[in-house]
Amino acid sequence: MTALAWAALGAVAALVMAALGSLINDEIRGWLDLAPRAILRLAATWLDPAQRETIYQDEWLPELCYALRDAESRPITRLIRGTAYATSLLISARRIARTERATRISRTPPQSVATSTEGVGLVHSPNLHSALIARIPAVTSRDLAEWFSRLESGPTFLRREERAHWLAEDAGISCGYAYAIVHEYELRRRLRLRGA
Amino acid sequence: VEPPAEDLTLTPKMAAVIKIFLEDTQQPRYGLELMRLAGQPSGTLYPILMKFERAGWLTSGKEDIDPKAEGRPARRFYRITGSGALAAHCQLAALSEHYRPPATQRLRLAPQGSTA
């Protein structure tokens, strides 16, 4: 065989190898995406059939697709990101299923100090409310009587939340404490009126 | 009418998540973004989001995209409710109080090189 024939054969072999390499690359890229999806599907088997629709289809899978798409040009990043996301869910899938069941079953109307006629609002449990009220002098350096007189000298509001927002902004305290002060003020005022 | 938020006792991990929502109460947040910002893995984040949603602190919805055009399904987003924001402020204050060191105690450090 002449040198020319060897050179031609070599060129053809190089072309075939390049084409094969490209095919292998594509094949590996395809498998890289399948691995996180397979792990996620495995995680979903721990969920109840009803949960699969809401948790796996509506939440996990779209988020994984977004993660993979976001790192489209970086296959290694894509593999790491997708696998980390799916593996963490695989480890916690049983706990997630339990949490979902527990929160779904235990969701009952809150036992609260707020009444249902008050519309939109924050509902403190009586324990939390008492704890916040007890901490107010230490946290704000003012006792409740001072806060109540500030409320009385302030503007009039129809809703408790608006009053709490005003107090929080006016005095520079957190909304939670402001709400507790306003609520306590209203409770005591109601008691005073009943006693009168 | 938005329902009132139920009381939830925050753990530090829950606090890290809800704080992100308080930074911009109108901003919808997505799972991956929350994982990155809160430094929590997916397996920790989703149960937390479920608790917040069930307690009425968060509300969720579907991303407004055309899945065919985008080449991916629409994601679920979360947004904090008005009553959830108030409840979060309150509980974060309670948590901060819980972890605050006592003001009357001075921190005494042993001099370097000394043995206890």
Contacts between the chains, C-beta under 8 A, distances in Angstrom:
chain1	res1	chain2	res2	distance
A	55	B	46	7.7
A	58	B	62	7.5
A	58	B	76	5.6
A	59	B	31	6.7
A	59	B	46	7.3
A	59	B	75	7.7
A	59	B	76	4.7
A	60	B	42	7.9
A	61	B	73	6.4
A	62	B	63	7.8
A	62	B	72	6.7
A	62	B	73	4.1
A	62	B	74	6.1
A	62	B	75	4.4
A	62	B	76	6.9
A	63	B	30	6.9
A	63	B	31	4.5
A	63	B	32	5.6
A	63	B	42	7.9
A	63	B	75	5.7
A	63	B	76	7.7
A	65	B	72	4.1
A	65	B	73	6.0
A	66	B	30	7.6
A	66	B	32	6.5
A	66	B	72	5.9
A	66	B	75	5.7
A	67	B	32	5.6
A	69	B	71	6.9
A	69	B	72	5.4
A	84	B	41	7.4
A	85	B	32	7.4
A	85	B	35	7.7
A	85	B	42	5.2
A	88	B	41	3.9
A	88	B	42	4.4
A	88	B	43	4.0
A	88	B	44	7.6
A	89	B	42	5.0
A	89	B	43	5.5
A	89	B	46	7.4
A	91	B	43	5.4
A	92	B	41	8.0
A	92	B	42	7.6
A	92	B	43	2.8
A	92	B	44	7.0
A	92	B	46	7.6
A	92	B	47	7.2
A	93	B	43	7.7
A	95	B	43	7.3
A	95	B	47	6.4
A	96	B	43	7.0
A	96	B	46	5.5
A	96	B	47	5.5
A	96	B	50	7.6
A	99	B	47	4.2
A	99	B	50	5.5
A	99	B	51	7.0
A	100	B	50	5.8
A	103	B	50	5.4
A	103	B	51	6.0
A	103	B	54	4.0
A	104	B	54	7.3
A	107	B	54	5.3
A	110	B	4	6.8
A	110	B	6	4.4
A	110	B	7	6.8
A	112	B	4	7.0
A	112	B	6	8.0
A	112	B	7	7.4
A	114	B	4	6.2
A	118	B	4	8.0
A	119	B	1	5.9
A	120	B	1	6.4
A	120	B	2	4.9
A	120	B	4	7.0
A	120	B	82	5.9
A	120	B	83	5.8
A	121	B	4	5.2
A	121	B	83	5.8
A	121	B	86	7.5
A	122	B	4	6.8
A	122	B	5	6.1
A	122	B	83	5.4
A	122	B	86	3.9
A	122	B	87	5.1
A	122	B	90	6.6
A	123	B	4	4.3
A	123	B	5	6.1
A	123	B	6	6.3
A	123	B	7	6.4
A	123	B	83	7.4
A	123	B	87	7.4
A	124	B	7	6.4
A	124	B	90	7.0
A	125	B	7	4.4
A	128	B	7	5.8
A	128	B	90	7.5
A	128	B	94	7.0
A	131	B	94	6.9
A	132	B	90	7.0
A	132	B	93	7.7
A	132	B	94	6.9
A	135	B	97	5.9
A	139	B	93	7.7
A	139	B	97	6.8
A	161	B	82	7.9
A	161	B	86	7.0
A	164	B	86	7.5
A	174	B	89	5.2
A	174	B	90	7.2
A	174	B	92	7.6
A	174	B	93	4.5
A	175	B	85	7.7
A	175	B	86	5.4
A	175	B	89	3.9
A	175	B	90	6.7
A	176	B	86	7.1
A	176	B	87	7.8
A	176	B	89	4.6
A	176	B	90	2.4
A	176	B	91	6.9
A	176	B	92	7.5
A	176	B	93	4.6
A	176	B	94	7.1
A	177	B	90	7.4
A	177	B	93	6.1
A	179	B	86	6.2
A	179	B	90	6.4
A	180	B	90	7.3
